Amino acid sequence: MRVGTILSAALLPLAVLAAPAAEKHLETRQQVVKPKACVRQLNPEPTPEETKLRHDKFAQAFIYQRNITAAFEFISQDYINHNPAAQNGFDFAWNILSGFWNTQQLTPIRDTFRSPYGWVNYRSGFGTVVDRYRWEGGCIVEHWDSGEQYPNV
């Protein structure tokens, strides 16, 4: 019994040190919560200036902070993905990206908005990527990434 007490006393500091790491890992997992899809505001539709602000928030969340939950708050349920290897819809995109996005090594390069389109440009394990999005009613409704070129600014 004394050996158990000594062993417990010796291991307790290790358990205490490990607790914050386990808590941090749990905290990261808990942040990846599927948000509700964006609902278009059509009457009155957001102005191009308001949509640019929404694009800026999306870009910050998506490539600068890698916060997939916050980024997906701007994706509509009926989102069209023009990548031939992907299916359409909020749920398909969420199921693909949510499992790894917040752990990706990304190097953001830039982002731009020209109504009704927004672009994000970054480097990842997949190479240099240009994503183009079409905004409607304050939501992202379409996406292109196959062979996309960044616009001249």
Beta strands, then each sheet from edge to edge (+ up, - down):
strand 1: 75-81
strand 2: 107-114
strand 3: 117-124
strand 4: 127-136
strand 5: 139-144
sheet 1: 1+ 5+ 4- 3+ 2-
end
